[in-house]
Amino acid sequence: MQYTPYKLPKGASADEIAEHAGKRAFYDMTGADNIYKYITTEGKRTGKRTALEYLQKNTGVFNGSGMLSEQTVKEMKAQLKENKGHIFHGFISLNEEQSYKIDTPEKCIELIRRTFPQFLADAKFHKDNVDLMCALHLDRPHHLHIHFVFWEKEPKYKSKDGTPRYRRHGKIDKKSIDNMFVRLGLYLSDSKDKVYKSRDKALAELKELLGVRAVMASDEQIKKEIISLAKDLPKSGRITYGSKDMESFRPRIDRIVQLLIGSDVKAMKANRRFYEAVAEREREVKNICGERTVPSSKGKSETVERDLPKYGNKIDESNIHVIEELKADYKRRQGNLVLNLCKFIKPEFFEYKRRHKPNDTKLKRSLGMSRNKINRACRKFFRSFGNESELLERDFTRRLQEIEEEIERERKKNQSSSGGNGSGETK
């Protein structure tokens, strides 16, 4: 990956200025020979066959959202012409063994969609403020490669005086590029879907537990912790595991998840299969980083499986965070399953406060509405979870009855002390 700056540093020679002007015209597409013409023309094919003709598409260029229309390309060119920021460009090259995995635009589009956004985030770009243009070159059937060029749409970084500017530094740190290299290798892996399938299976088992096992009488502790968490959650803010508002609640959420998994053999096995799949990915990461030996179960080193492809790079594995991202994503999804249940429960707690008048008709109306909302919400949520799930609904109903009984006792007490007229009104 390289970049072409908008202008050279002060003190550049006349030759350097002239060379830069040619490069800039090539990459901002204002020159007769430019990057768009280059990536959409496969010059080494007989008769200069173009990517446009070969792929039978409008332009031959694409990004993670799909093929780019002629109108979109025209707009991107116009925007780039006025751009005063850096233009980044490079290519993704595969060997003969892996080339078939990007031999169609559809395969390339999916690869870009699944890998580029995280790379841009790692490199500290505003992802929604980047224009990306890619093209597949097929002129070397056993060495397919994707060319790409991207730039910032608008100046979004603030300068010292507060005015917006484009990204000041063109260089992208090696850590971001190394993570992209590993991410691409994992995406192209033949076993890439295994970890996601095992994750989805484990989450499905946990979801079922939240509906059934958590409210069974034998799991009173889990039920109490879920209801307690629901009551303590804030009334405002984002109720999602990854939000800052949930930071102090995460240990409690994690504990509930572990209690649920530990209470059911099926969920426990599914959870273990996910982490076994992650361990396999970890071996792949080591291989992509150039580490051909890994610790064995006996504490000795053994050679990585022979069927894993060999990579030419040597990458510092300590800079790679792909595995941590996988684990964190799984943990976040587990936590959100618990929070989704809590969000059903949270709004339906209505407790008597001393400031309420015991025979307040508005209060009674609120209690009735609360009871109806609880019943509807619980019926909807527990519809698929069987008879035992009714325990939680009964718990809510019992709580409402207790509140009403408390109000009635308070009302009679007040009537007795002040002298009631028997109509429910106090003198």
VEXBAKOL-538017 format. One record per residue (C-alpha): residue number from 1; chain; x, y, z. Coordinates in pm, 1 decimal, decimal comma. Example, Ala and Ser with C-alpha at 12.3 -4.5 7.8 and 13.67 -1.06 7.14 Angstrom:
2
 pos unit       px       py       pz
   1    A   1230,0   -450,0    780,0
   2    A   1367,0   -106,0    714,0
END
This chain:
427
 pos unit       px       py       pz
   1    A      0,0      0,0      0,0
   2    A    120,8    349,5    -88,7
   3    A    -15,3    701,0    -93,1
   4    A     19,7   1009,3   -309,6
   5    A     15,8   1336,6   -113,3
   6    A   -171,3   1646,8   -227,0
   7    A    150,8   1848,7   -220,6
   8    A    516,7   1791,8   -147,2
   9    A    701,7   1925,5    158,9
  10    A    880,7   2257,8    129,1
  11    A   1222,3   2244,4    -36,7
  12    A   1133,2   1986,1   -301,2
  13    A   1345,7   2002,3   -615,3
  14    A   1208,9   2083,7   -960,7
  15    A   1244,7   1717,7  -1065,2
  16    A   1056,3   1600,4   -755,1
  17    A    779,2   1852,7   -819,8
  18    A    746,0   1741,0  -1181,4
  19    A    742,0   1371,6  -1082,1
  20    A    479,1   1439,9   -814,6
  21    A    257,6   1631,2  -1060,9
  22    A    257,7   1328,1  -1291,1
  23    A    172,8   1087,1  -1007,1
  24    A    -99,1   1311,3   -873,3
  25    A   -261,5   1342,3  -1217,0
  26    A   -247,3    962,8  -1248,1
  27    A   -414,5    895,7   -913,0
  28    A   -665,2   1182,4   -907,3
  29    A   -768,2   1072,2  -1260,8
  30    A   -710,9   1410,4  -1424,1
  31    A   -434,9   1278,5  -1650,8
  32    A   -482,4   1104,0  -1984,9
  33    A   -318,7    797,8  -1831,2
  34    A   -472,6    737,7  -1490,4
  35    A   -551,3    475,2  -1227,7
  36    A   -907,0    417,9  -1350,8
  37    A   -787,3    347,4  -1706,1
  38    A   -513,3    121,6  -1570,0
  39    A   -730,3    -93,9  -1341,8
  40    A  -1007,2   -133,3  -1599,8
  41    A   -772,4   -233,2  -1883,8
  42    A   -588,9   -560,5  -1870,8
  43    A   -312,8   -467,6  -2110,0
  44    A   -141,4   -803,1  -2109,3
  45    A   -443,4   -983,6  -2250,3
  46    A   -451,8  -1044,9  -2623,6
  47    A   -619,2   -751,9  -2793,9
  48    A   -609,2   -544,8  -2473,7
  49    A   -927,3   -700,0  -2347,4
  50    A  -1077,5   -481,0  -2077,2
  51    A  -1220,5   -569,2  -1738,5
  52    A  -1539,0   -405,4  -1860,2
  53    A  -1567,0   -653,2  -2147,5
  54    A  -1443,1   -951,3  -1950,7
  55    A  -1677,6   -905,3  -1655,3
  56    A  -1965,6   -780,9  -1869,7
  57    A  -2039,2   -507,6  -1617,4
  58    A  -2099,0   -133,6  -1655,0
  59    A  -1756,2    -24,2  -1539,2
  60    A  -1551,1   -316,3  -1413,9
  61    A  -1495,6   -139,4  -1079,4
  62    A  -1659,1   -212,0   -744,5
  63    A  -1641,1   -162,9   -369,6
  64    A  -1789,5   -343,4    -71,8
  65    A  -2142,4   -235,3   -168,5
  66    A  -2130,1   -381,6   -521,5
  67    A  -2043,9   -281,3   -877,4
  68    A  -2008,3     93,7   -937,2
  69    A  -2227,0    244,1  -1206,7
  70    A  -2094,1    485,0  -1468,7
  71    A  -2276,6    771,6  -1296,6
  72    A  -2123,6    683,5   -958,2
  73    A  -1775,3    665,8  -1110,7
  74    A  -1831,2   1002,4  -1278,2
  75    A  -1930,6   1158,4   -945,8
  76    A  -1633,1   1002,3   -768,3
  77    A  -1394,6   1138,9  -1031,1
  78    A  -1542,1   1488,3  -1001,4
  79    A  -1510,7   1478,6   -623,9
  80    A  -1154,6   1351,0   -639,8
  81    A  -1055,1   1628,3   -882,1
  82    A  -1129,7   1885,8   -609,8
  83    A   -980,2   1674,4   -332,3
  84    A   -688,6   1824,4   -138,7
  85    A   -608,4   1515,7     63,6
  86    A   -392,9   1208,5     18,4
  87    A   -487,2    934,1   -226,0
  88    A   -415,9    581,6   -103,8
  89    A   -359,4    293,6   -344,5
  90    A   -243,5    -65,9   -341,0
  91    A   -334,7   -421,2   -431,7
  92    A   -431,3   -755,8   -278,5
  93    A   -244,7  -1036,1   -452,5
  94    A   -313,7  -1409,9   -422,3
  95    A    -97,6  -1707,2   -516,5
  96    A   -197,0  -1983,9   -754,9
  97    A   -343,3  -2199,7   -477,4
  98    A   -580,1  -1927,4   -354,3
  99    A   -653,4  -1732,3   -674,4
 100    A   -977,8  -1914,5   -753,7
 101    A  -1129,9  -1753,5   -441,9
 102    A  -1141,5  -1411,4   -609,8
 103    A  -1203,0  -1509,0   -972,9
 104    A  -1540,7  -1334,5   -996,9
 105    A  -1655,9   -982,5   -904,1
 106    A  -1906,8  -1128,6   -657,9
 107    A  -1631,0  -1303,9   -463,2
 108    A  -1419,7   -987,0   -464,5
 109    A  -1706,4   -766,0   -350,2
 110    A  -1776,6   -995,7    -55,0
 111    A  -1407,4  -1004,6     39,9
 112    A  -1386,6   -623,3     35,5
 113    A  -1715,4   -590,4    226,1
 114    A  -1597,7   -825,0    500,7
 115    A  -1244,1   -688,9    546,4
 116    A  -1204,7   -324,9    439,3
 117    A  -1435,5   -148,6    690,7
 118    A  -1240,3   -279,6    989,4
 119    A   -911,9   -191,1    820,7
 120    A  -1029,9    169,4    771,7
 121    A  -1139,2    184,7   1136,1
 122    A   -800,7     46,6   1251,4
 123    A   -623,8    308,0   1037,6
 124    A   -828,5    586,1   1207,8
 125    A  -1036,8    684,3    904,3
 126    A  -1400,7    788,1    926,2
 127    A  -1541,0    485,8    740,2
 128    A  -1842,8    669,6    602,9
 129    A  -1618,9    946,3    470,0
 130    A  -1410,9    727,1    237,3
 131    A  -1460,2    662,9   -134,2
 132    A  -1323,6    323,6   -240,9
 133    A  -1274,8    192,1   -593,2
 134    A  -1150,1   -160,9   -668,8
 135    A  -1092,1   -372,4   -977,9
 136    A  -1002,6   -735,7  -1036,7
 137    A   -719,2   -821,1  -1275,2
 138    A   -750,1  -1154,2  -1452,9
 139    A   -457,0  -1118,8  -1692,4
 140    A   -255,7  -1361,0  -1478,8
 141    A   -490,6  -1659,3  -1423,1
 142    A   -262,6  -1813,1  -1161,9
 143    A   -187,4  -1486,2   -984,2
 144    A   -513,1  -1292,7   -952,8
 145    A   -508,0   -958,2   -775,4
 146    A   -737,7   -673,4   -676,2
 147    A   -627,0   -314,0   -726,9
 148    A   -777,7    -55,1   -496,5
 149    A   -767,6    322,9   -453,7
 150    A   -940,2    525,0   -183,6
 151    A   -955,1    879,4    -52,2
 152    A  -1145,0   1094,8    195,8
 153    A  -1462,4   1250,7     56,9
 154    A  -1452,2   1561,7    273,0
 155    A  -1211,9   1725,5    521,6
 156    A  -1330,6   1600,9    861,2
 157    A  -1025,2   1639,5   1083,5
 158    A  -1005,2   1961,7   1285,2
 159    A   -695,5   2178,6   1252,2
 160    A   -559,0   2392,5   1537,4
 161    A   -775,7   2688,0   1436,1
 162    A  -1086,0   2466,0   1422,5
 163    A  -1123,1   2454,5   1044,6
 164    A  -1181,9   2112,7    885,9
 165    A   -893,5   1949,4    702,4
 166    A   -804,3   1621,1    538,0
 167    A   -598,4   1358,2    715,1
 168    A   -255,9   1510,7    772,6
 169    A    -44,3   1194,7    770,7
 170    A    -41,6    975,4    463,8
 171    A    144,6    685,1    615,5
 172    A    -72,4    406,5    760,3
 173    A     77,1    230,6   1060,2
 174    A    212,3   -119,6   1004,6
 175    A    -10,9   -263,9   1276,7
 176    A   -324,7   -174,9   1075,8
 177    A   -180,8   -326,0    757,5
 178    A    -66,6   -642,6    939,0
 179    A   -414,6   -690,3   1085,6
 180    A   -562,8   -645,1    738,1
 181    A   -320,7   -905,6    601,5
 182    A   -427,2  -1154,7    871,7
 183    A   -796,2  -1068,9    828,8
 184    A   -770,4  -1138,5    455,1
 185    A   -594,1  -1467,5    519,9
 186    A   -862,9  -1577,2    765,1
 187    A  -1140,7  -1471,2    529,1
 188    A   -988,2  -1679,0    248,5
 189    A   -947,2  -1978,7    478,7
 190    A  -1144,7  -2287,5    380,0
 191    A  -1267,0  -2318,8    739,7
 192    A  -1370,2  -1954,4    781,5
 193    A  -1736,8  -2034,9    844,9
 194    A  -1672,9  -2289,4   1118,9
 195    A  -1620,5  -2037,6   1397,2
 196    A  -1929,7  -1836,6   1301,1
 197    A  -2150,6  -2146,1   1277,1
 198    A  -2033,5  -2264,1   1618,0
 199    A  -2089,9  -1913,3   1758,7
 200    A  -2447,2  -1898,4   1623,4
 201    A  -2522,6  -2245,8   1759,6
 202    A  -2394,7  -2153,7   2105,7
 203    A  -2594,4  -1829,1   2107,5
 204    A  -2908,7  -2015,4   2001,9
 205    A  -2867,8  -2253,3   2295,2
 206    A  -2820,9  -1958,0   2532,4
 207    A  -3127,2  -1783,2   2392,1
 208    A  -3337,6  -2091,3   2457,1
 209    A  -3205,9  -2110,5   2812,2
 210    A  -3305,9  -1749,1   2874,6
 211    A  -3661,6  -1837,3   2782,4
 212    A  -3692,6  -2166,6   2966,0
 213    A  -3420,3  -2267,5   3206,4
 214    A  -3374,5  -1925,1   3367,7
 215    A  -3730,8  -1921,0   3498,8
 216    A  -3756,1  -2278,9   3623,3
 217    A  -3804,9  -2321,7   3998,6
 218    A  -3481,4  -2522,2   4028,7
 219    A  -3286,6  -2221,8   3901,0
 220    A  -3416,8  -1967,8   4149,4
 221    A  -3077,1  -1798,0   4174,0
 222    A  -3061,2  -1726,4   3800,7
 223    A  -3415,8  -1591,9   3795,8
 224    A  -3347,6  -1362,2   4090,8
 225    A  -3029,4  -1226,3   3934,4
 226    A  -3205,3  -1153,9   3603,0
 227    A  -3493,7   -972,2   3775,3
 228    A  -3252,0   -783,3   4003,2
 229    A  -3047,0   -671,7   3703,4
 230    A  -3361,3   -560,1   3519,8
 231    A  -3468,4   -344,1   3815,6
 232    A  -3122,2   -184,6   3849,8
 233    A  -3069,1    -96,4   3484,3
 234    A  -3089,0    279,6   3412,4
 235    A  -3410,5    420,9   3270,5
 236    A  -3222,1    619,1   3006,7
 237    A  -2912,8    557,8   2795,5
 238    A  -2819,8    265,6   2571,2
 239    A  -2909,7    -76,5   2709,6
 240    A  -2660,5   -271,4   2498,8
 241    A  -2361,5   -468,9   2625,6
 242    A  -2101,6   -258,3   2443,3
 243    A  -2232,6     82,8   2552,3
 244    A  -2056,9    292,6   2815,3
 245    A  -2380,5    299,6   3017,9
 246    A  -2349,8    -76,3   3071,4
 247    A  -1984,0    -75,6   3176,4
 248    A  -2055,6   -117,0   3550,5
 249    A  -2319,9   -386,2   3479,4
 250    A  -2103,0   -612,0   3261,9
 251    A  -1967,4   -829,3   3549,1
 252    A  -2328,1   -907,0   3653,6
 253    A  -2430,7   -977,9   3293,6
 254    A  -2128,8  -1206,9   3243,8
 255    A  -2211,9  -1388,6   3566,8
 256    A  -2569,3  -1455,8   3449,8
 257    A  -2437,0  -1586,6   3116,9
 258    A  -2197,4  -1823,6   3293,5
 259    A  -2470,2  -1943,7   3532,3
 260    A  -2695,5  -2015,8   3235,4
 261    A  -2426,9  -2202,4   3042,8
 262    A  -2323,2  -2395,6   3352,9
 263    A  -2681,3  -2502,6   3417,9
 264    A  -2730,5  -2683,4   3087,2
 265    A  -2511,4  -2951,6   2929,0
 266    A  -2629,7  -2868,5   2575,4
 267    A  -2537,9  -2500,7   2610,0
 268    A  -2208,3  -2591,0   2775,7
 269    A  -2108,4  -2815,1   2483,9
 270    A  -2207,3  -2550,0   2228,6
 271    A  -2001,5  -2289,2   2413,4
 272    A  -1701,9  -2523,1   2423,9
 273    A  -1729,7  -2591,4   2049,2
 274    A  -1710,5  -2218,2   1980,5
 275    A  -1387,9  -2178,6   2177,2
 276    A  -1242,7  -2488,9   2010,0
 277    A  -1316,1  -2327,9   1671,6
 278    A  -1151,7  -2006,0   1792,1
 279    A   -843,8  -2205,4   1894,8
 280    A   -821,6  -2339,7   1537,7
 281    A   -839,9  -1984,0   1404,2
 282    A   -562,8  -1891,5   1643,2
 283    A   -341,2  -2155,2   1480,9
 284    A   -426,0  -2007,7   1140,7
 285    A   -329,8  -1661,0   1264,2
 286    A      7,5  -1793,5   1377,1
 287    A     56,8  -1950,3   1034,5
 288    A    -36,7  -1629,1    849,7
 289    A    203,3  -1435,5   1071,2
 290    A    482,5  -1669,3    959,7
 291    A    499,5  -1886,3   1272,6
 292    A    523,2  -2243,1   1141,8
 293    A    546,8  -2406,2   1486,3
 294    A    302,4  -2394,2   1776,4
 295    A    309,5  -2537,2   2131,7
 296    A    178,5  -2893,4   2150,4
 297    A    -25,6  -3044,1   2433,6
 298    A    298,4  -3186,8   2574,4
 299    A    461,0  -2843,1   2596,3
 300    A    688,4  -2901,5   2295,9
 301    A    677,5  -2728,1   1958,9
 302    A    518,5  -2896,9   1662,4
 303    A    487,8  -2800,3   1298,7
 304    A    169,2  -2629,8   1188,0
 305    A    -58,7  -2852,2    978,6
 306    A     84,8  -2911,1    632,9
 307    A   -243,5  -2827,7    459,1
 308    A   -230,2  -2466,1    575,6
 309    A   -101,6  -2232,7    302,0
 310    A    239,0  -2070,2    337,5
 311    A    266,2  -1691,4    355,6
 312    A    570,2  -1482,0    276,1
 313    A    524,3  -1224,2    549,8
 314    A    671,0  -1221,7    898,7
 315    A    428,0  -1036,4   1123,9
 316    A    457,4   -949,7   1491,7
 317    A    173,4  -1153,9   1635,4
 318    A    143,5   -927,8   1941,5
 319    A      3,3   -655,1   1711,9
 320    A   -277,2   -877,3   1579,8
 321    A   -614,7   -842,6   1753,1
 322    A   -841,0  -1048,1   1524,6
 323    A   -889,4  -1330,7   1778,4
 324    A   -964,4  -1084,2   2058,9
 325    A  -1224,9   -921,6   1830,5
 326    A  -1390,7  -1261,2   1774,2
 327    A  -1408,4  -1337,8   2145,7
 328    A  -1528,2   -987,4   2233,5
 329    A  -1800,0  -1003,7   1966,7
 330    A  -1921,5  -1339,5   2103,4
 331    A  -1924,5  -1207,9   2460,3
 332    A  -2112,0   -895,1   2348,7
 333    A  -2378,0  -1102,2   2172,1
 334    A  -2419,8  -1325,4   2479,5
 335    A  -2462,5  -1020,2   2699,0
 336    A  -2718,9   -864,7   2466,6
 337    A  -2935,2  -1178,2   2489,4
 338    A  -2954,8  -1127,3   2866,2
 339    A  -3019,6   -754,5   2828,4
 340    A  -3297,3   -813,6   2575,1
 341    A  -3481,1  -1018,9   2836,2
 342    A  -3418,2   -750,2   3098,3
 343    A  -3559,7   -483,4   2867,4
 344    A  -3889,2   -674,8   2859,2
 345    A  -3898,3   -671,2   3237,3
 346    A  -3765,4   -323,3   3321,1
 347    A  -4056,4    -97,1   3219,0
 348    A  -4322,1   -306,0   3393,2
 349    A  -4213,0   -258,3   3753,7
 350    A  -4451,2    -15,2   3919,7
 351    A  -4389,2     28,0   4291,2
 352    A  -4594,4    216,6   4547,5
 353    A  -4424,3    532,3   4671,7
 354    A  -4514,6    717,9   4994,1
 355    A  -4591,9   1028,6   4790,8
 356    A  -4884,6    849,8   4627,1
 357    A  -5227,6    899,8   4782,5
 358    A  -5359,1    554,2   4880,1
 359    A  -5688,6    593,5   4691,2
 360    A  -5547,7    791,7   4398,2
 361    A  -5752,1    691,8   4090,4
 362    A  -5460,1    783,4   3862,9
 363    A  -5241,0    543,4   4059,2
 364    A  -5498,8    267,7   4024,0
 365    A  -5517,9    330,4   3651,1
 366    A  -5137,7    308,0   3628,0
 367    A  -5139,6    -20,6   3816,4
 368    A  -5403,7   -162,7   3584,6
 369    A  -5217,3    -50,9   3274,6
 370    A  -4894,7   -192,5   3416,2
 371    A  -5060,8   -527,8   3484,0
 372    A  -5201,5   -544,4   3130,4
 373    A  -4868,2   -449,2   2974,0
 374    A  -4688,9   -714,2   3178,9
 375    A  -4938,1   -979,0   3077,2
 376    A  -4911,1   -888,5   2707,2
 377    A  -4530,1   -862,8   2713,8
 378    A  -4490,9  -1190,8   2899,7
 379    A  -4736,6  -1375,4   2675,5
 380    A  -4549,6  -1251,5   2370,6
 381    A  -4206,3  -1330,7   2509,5
 382    A  -4289,3  -1668,3   2660,7
 383    A  -4518,0  -1792,7   2384,7
 384    A  -4259,4  -2042,3   2260,6
 385    A  -4113,8  -2136,1   2595,8
 386    A  -4377,8  -2366,0   2746,5
 387    A  -4570,1  -2380,8   3072,5
 388    A  -4274,3  -2345,9   3306,4
 389    A  -4205,0  -1995,5   3171,2
 390    A  -4532,5  -1883,3   3331,4
 391    A  -4348,6  -1871,5   3664,6
 392    A  -4194,9  -1538,5   3574,9
 393    A  -4530,9  -1393,5   3473,7
 394    A  -4679,5  -1512,6   3803,7
 395    A  -4396,5  -1340,1   3985,4
 396    A  -4491,4  -1007,7   3821,7
 397    A  -4862,7  -1059,8   3890,1
 398    A  -4790,9  -1141,5   4255,3
 399    A  -4585,8   -823,5   4289,1
 400    A  -4871,8   -614,6   4151,0
 401    A  -5116,3   -778,9   4391,7
 402    A  -4886,2   -699,6   4681,9
 403    A  -4874,9   -332,9   4577,0
 404    A  -5254,1   -314,9   4552,1
 405    A  -5298,0   -482,9   4891,8
 406    A  -5049,9   -238,1   5043,7
 407    A  -5244,3     54,5   4897,5
 408    A  -5575,4    -84,5   5026,2
 409    A  -5435,0   -130,9   5378,7
 410    A  -5298,0    224,8   5372,0
 411    A  -5635,4    356,9   5252,8
 412    A  -5827,9    183,3   5533,6
 413    A  -5576,2    301,9   5788,4
 414    A  -5615,2    662,0   5673,7
 415    A  -5995,5    633,9   5671,7
 416    A  -5991,2    495,4   6024,4
 417    A  -5772,7    775,4   6157,4
 418    A  -5956,8   1058,9   5977,5
 419    A  -6313,8    922,8   5984,7
 420    A  -6425,7    781,0   5649,2
 421    A  -6765,8    850,6   5501,1
 422    A  -6791,1    504,9   5343,8
 423    A  -6771,8    636,0   4989,1
 424    A  -6401,0    594,0   4952,5
 425    A  -6344,3    966,7   5001,9
 426    A  -6185,6   1124,9   5307,9
 427    A  -6323,5   1434,1   5479,4
END
